[in-house]
Amino acid sequence: MNPLDIPYKIKDKIFEIKYHSNESIFKIISYFPLSELERRTLTSHLNQPDFPEFYSIFTGSITDDEWYKTKNQIKKRFQDELFDIDPKL
């Protein structure tokens, strides 16, 4: 898959990008809802102005300042709480 040339400031907020088998993108999942400007930036990189498949893990919104202050904690907590597999299985 060809990585997109997404600005780091936006790429850092993305949890996952899902691809079709033909390597086209069908879903972008961010930690928090992306701003309208961030969505437009992404759609311009995708060359799909009406790309509708933006999702977010959390429904609330936070400012860029809040994100940069807490992003490592948010990412770690999300991974620890939701993706921790019980090694006793």
MORACOR-V985352 format. One record per pair of residues at least 24 apart in sequence whose C-alpha atoms are under 7 Angstrom apart, sorted by the first residue. I is the first residue (numbers start at 0). J is the second residue. Records with the same first field share a line. If there is no record, write none. Layout:
I: J, J
This chain:
5: 41
9: 37
25: 52
26: 52, 53
27: 52, 53, 54
28: 53, 54, 55
29: 54, 55, 56
30: 55, 56, 57
31: 55, 56, 57, 58, 59, 60
32: 58, 60
